[in-house]
């Protein structure tokens, strides 16, 4: 499925899931603790973003402008905490859990490995079956005069 389709599904499903989790948290904890936790995670996200500084966000923005979504590598220093801060600032407990997971190095490495694996599988599926990939020693380039001679002989046979 393309990234646009996933983004569209996420824009529809995520708010509904966030609302369901909020209602579950309210049912388990009560209104006041749920709202306090809701606000506290946003404050923690703001503090992380302030601590990480504008430099990390500027590097992320420049990398996205240059390379698009391919620029997002969780191994890049400063990127995961910046993404974690952004996810913590977003309202909702699901994004808070994802943001908190980005702050744990072991979970971050696991997520990076899974993204690399998924991207590799997607590339393998997208290969055009009509294209034959050859190694440098498996092909040779024809010189121009040979091509011209072949074209002239085809043109001469059509004229007869």
C-alpha positions as CSV (number, residue, x, y, z in Angstrom):
1,X,0.0,0.0,0.0
2,X,1.3,3.4,-0.8
3,X,2.4,6.0,1.8
4,X,-0.5,8.3,0.8
5,X,-3.1,5.5,1.5
6,X,-1.5,4.7,4.9
7,X,-1.5,8.5,5.8
8,X,-5.2,8.7,4.8
9,X,-6.1,5.7,6.8
10,X,-4.1,7.1,9.7
11,X,-5.9,10.4,9.6
12,X,-9.2,8.6,9.9
13,X,-8.3,5.8,12.3
14,X,-5.9,7.5,14.7
15,X,-8.3,10.1,16.0
16,X,-11.0,7.5,16.6
17,X,-8.5,5.2,18.4
18,X,-7.2,8.1,20.5
19,X,-10.7,8.9,21.5
20,X,-11.4,5.3,22.5
21,X,-8.2,5.1,24.5
22,X,-9.0,8.4,26.2
23,X,-12.4,7.1,27.2
24,X,-10.8,3.9,28.5
25,X,-8.3,5.9,30.5
26,X,-11.2,8.0,32.0
27,X,-13.1,4.8,32.9
28,X,-10.0,3.3,34.6
29,X,-8.5,6.4,36.2
30,X,-11.2,9.0,36.4
31,X,-11.6,12.3,34.7
32,X,-9.1,14.3,36.7
33,X,-6.1,11.9,36.6
34,X,-6.7,11.1,32.9
35,X,-6.7,14.8,32.0
36,X,-3.7,15.5,34.2
37,X,-1.8,12.7,32.5
38,X,-3.0,14.0,29.2
39,X,-1.6,17.5,29.9
40,X,1.6,16.2,31.6
41,X,2.7,14.2,28.6
42,X,2.2,17.3,26.4
43,X,4.4,19.4,28.9
44,X,7.0,16.6,28.8
45,X,7.0,16.7,25.0
46,X,7.5,20.5,25.0
47,X,10.4,20.2,27.5
48,X,12.0,17.6,25.3
49,X,11.7,19.8,22.2
50,X,13.1,22.8,24.1
51,X,16.0,20.7,25.4
52,X,16.8,19.2,22.0
53,X,16.9,22.6,20.6
54,X,16.0,24.1,17.3
55,X,19.0,22.6,15.6
56,X,17.7,19.1,15.6
57,X,14.3,20.3,14.2
58,X,16.1,22.4,11.6
59,X,18.3,19.4,10.5
60,X,15.1,17.3,10.3
61,X,13.3,19.9,8.2
62,X,16.3,20.3,5.9
63,X,16.7,16.6,5.4
64,X,13.0,16.1,4.7
65,X,13.1,19.0,2.1
66,X,16.2,17.4,0.5
67,X,15.4,13.7,0.6
68,X,11.7,13.5,1.4
69,X,10.5,10.7,3.7
70,X,13.7,8.7,2.9
71,X,15.6,11.1,5.1
72,X,14.0,9.7,8.3
73,X,16.4,7.3,9.9
74,X,15.8,6.6,13.6
75,X,19.6,6.1,13.9
76,X,20.3,9.7,13.1
77,X,21.5,11.5,16.3
78,X,18.8,13.8,17.7
79,X,16.1,12.7,15.3
80,X,14.4,10.1,17.6
81,X,14.1,12.5,20.6
82,X,12.8,15.2,18.3
83,X,10.1,12.8,16.9
84,X,9.4,11.6,20.5
85,X,8.9,15.2,21.6
86,X,6.5,15.9,18.7
87,X,4.6,12.7,19.4
88,X,4.3,13.6,23.1
89,X,3.0,17.1,22.3
90,X,0.2,15.6,20.0
91,X,-2.9,15.1,22.1
92,X,-3.7,11.4,22.8
93,X,-2.3,8.5,24.7
94,X,-1.4,6.4,21.6
95,X,0.9,9.0,20.3
96,X,2.3,9.5,23.8
97,X,3.1,5.8,24.1
98,X,4.8,5.9,20.7
99,X,6.7,9.0,21.7
100,X,7.9,7.5,25.0
101,X,9.0,4.4,23.1
102,X,11.2,6.6,20.9
103,X,13.1,7.7,24.0
104,X,14.1,4.1,24.8
105,X,17.2,3.2,22.8
106,X,16.5,-0.5,22.6
107,X,13.0,0.1,21.3
108,X,14.3,2.7,18.9
109,X,16.8,0.3,17.4
110,X,14.1,-2.4,17.1
111,X,11.8,0.0,15.3
112,X,14.6,1.2,13.0
113,X,15.3,-2.5,12.1
114,X,11.7,-3.2,11.4
115,X,11.3,-0.1,9.2
116,X,14.5,-1.1,7.2
117,X,13.1,-4.6,6.8
118,X,9.7,-3.4,5.6
119,X,11.3,-1.0,3.2
120,X,13.5,-3.8,1.8
121,X,10.5,-6.1,1.3
122,X,8.6,-3.3,-0.4
123,X,11.4,-2.6,-2.8
124,X,11.7,-6.3,-3.7
125,X,8.0,-6.4,-4.5
126,X,8.1,-3.3,-6.6
127,X,10.8,-4.4,-8.9
128,X,9.7,-4.3,-12.5
129,X,9.8,-7.9,-13.9
130,X,10.5,-6.6,-17.4
131,X,13.9,-5.1,-16.3
132,X,16.9,-7.2,-16.2
133,X,19.6,-6.0,-13.8
134,X,23.1,-6.8,-15.1
135,X,26.4,-6.6,-13.3
136,X,29.1,-4.5,-14.9
137,X,30.9,-7.6,-16.3
138,X,27.7,-9.0,-17.8
139,X,27.2,-6.4,-20.6
140,X,29.1,-4.4,-23.1
141,X,28.3,-1.1,-24.8
142,X,28.0,-1.1,-28.6
143,X,29.9,1.5,-30.5
144,X,27.9,4.1,-32.5
145,X,29.0,3.1,-36.0
146,X,27.7,-0.4,-35.5
147,X,24.3,0.9,-34.6
148,X,24.2,3.2,-37.6
149,X,25.1,0.4,-40.0
150,X,22.3,-1.7,-38.6
151,X,19.8,1.1,-38.9
152,X,20.9,1.8,-42.6
153,X,20.6,-1.9,-43.5
154,X,17.0,-2.0,-42.1
155,X,16.1,1.2,-44.0
156,X,17.6,-0.2,-47.2
157,X,15.6,-3.4,-47.0
158,X,12.4,-1.5,-46.5
159,X,13.1,0.6,-49.6
160,X,13.5,-2.4,-51.9
